[in-house]
């Protein structure tokens, strides 16, 4: 549990930082209001958290999953197959000597 919560919070803050901040503010307000018997702050905190969660859910519903197109299973090789004895080797590259500039 201890390792899951920080990972979830980091992922959440990276995806939607504004909504995550509003949720955090609402939870803190609700905790302070509930512990301090300030019911107006408690209700404001619950309202902020509820509206933020609703907004997040609504935006998640608007995102439509991308439909993956079937890709032809064509294998692409980056290296040629194992060299056989009939394959010629590559020629050695040489750097041409530079000619001195003409004056």
C-alpha positions as MATLAB code, in Angstrom:
seq = 'XXXXXXXXXXXXXXXXXXXXXXXXXXXXXXXXXXXXXXXXXXXXXXXXXXXXXXXXXXXXXXXXXXXXXXXXXXXXXXXXXXXXXXXXXXXXXXXXXXXXXXX';
ca = [
       0.000    0.000    0.000;
       2.780    2.415    0.861;
       4.465    1.949   -2.514;
       1.237    2.140   -4.518;
      -0.068    5.467   -3.189;
       2.950    7.658   -4.164;
       3.055    6.067   -7.625;
      -0.678    6.706   -8.088;
      -0.324   10.317   -6.928;
       2.620   11.005   -9.248;
       0.765    9.527  -12.200;
      -2.371   11.481  -11.351;
      -0.554   14.806  -10.951;
       1.275   14.336  -14.242;
      -1.874   13.551  -16.221;
      -4.185   16.267  -14.868;
      -2.414   18.631  -12.475;
      -5.260   21.167  -12.073;
      -7.896   18.578  -11.205;
      -5.507   16.806   -8.827;
      -4.740   20.068   -7.011;
      -8.465   20.831   -6.678;
      -9.124   17.351   -5.278;
      -6.279   17.752   -2.784;
      -7.548   21.180   -1.718;
     -11.073   19.833   -1.263;
      -9.911   16.886    0.836;
      -7.759   19.121    3.055;
     -10.631   21.600    3.493;
     -13.023   18.771    4.381;
     -10.567   17.329    6.917;
      -9.918   20.685    8.552;
     -13.624   21.519    8.608;
     -14.593   18.121    9.994;
     -11.956   18.088   12.724;
     -12.506   21.728   13.695;
     -16.323   21.536   13.685;
     -16.498   24.160   10.952;
     -19.299   22.700    8.873;
     -19.206   25.369    6.203;
     -15.544   24.571    5.438;
     -16.374   20.868    5.502;
     -19.176   21.346    2.954;
     -16.978   23.552    0.747;
     -14.277   20.860    0.826;
     -16.711   18.092   -0.052;
     -18.193   20.230   -2.827;
     -14.783   21.036   -4.300;
     -13.757   17.384   -4.206;
     -17.060   16.238   -5.706;
     -16.995   18.772   -8.517;
     -13.355   17.950   -9.310;
     -14.021   14.207   -9.394;
     -17.100   14.756  -11.571;
     -15.122   16.942  -13.959;
     -12.363   14.325  -14.156;
     -14.900   11.555  -14.828;
     -16.637   13.670  -17.492;
     -13.355   14.354  -19.299;
     -12.437   10.665  -19.149;
     -15.785    9.826  -20.743;
     -15.174   12.271  -23.588;
     -11.892   10.665  -24.529;
     -12.647    7.936  -26.972;
     -10.257    5.015  -27.115;
      -8.191    4.924  -30.268;
      -9.157    2.110  -32.555;
      -6.114    0.195  -33.550;
      -5.906   -0.578  -37.213;
      -4.754   -4.050  -38.091;
      -1.161   -3.835  -39.164;
       0.190   -6.192  -41.754;
       2.583   -8.572  -40.077;
       5.592   -7.739  -42.165;
       8.868   -8.446  -40.512;
      11.501   -5.813  -40.906;
      15.087   -6.794  -40.383;
      17.653   -4.202  -39.481;
      20.593   -6.478  -40.115;
      21.060   -8.878  -42.982;
      20.861  -12.586  -42.265;
      24.019  -14.373  -41.202;
      26.739  -13.891  -43.822;
      27.507  -16.952  -45.842;
      30.745  -17.864  -47.521;
      29.432  -16.708  -50.923;
      28.790  -13.180  -49.651;
      31.574  -10.753  -50.422;
      32.903   -8.572  -47.667;
      32.621   -4.814  -47.806;
      35.585   -2.902  -49.215;
      37.819   -0.971  -46.851;
      37.089    2.712  -46.743;
      39.944    5.152  -47.060;
      40.020    8.838  -46.366;
      41.292   10.788  -49.376;
      44.199   13.067  -48.602;
      43.382   16.730  -48.795;
      45.173   18.791  -51.389;
      46.832   21.962  -50.138;
      44.942   25.139  -51.058;
      46.149   26.989  -54.154;
      47.547   30.409  -53.634;
];
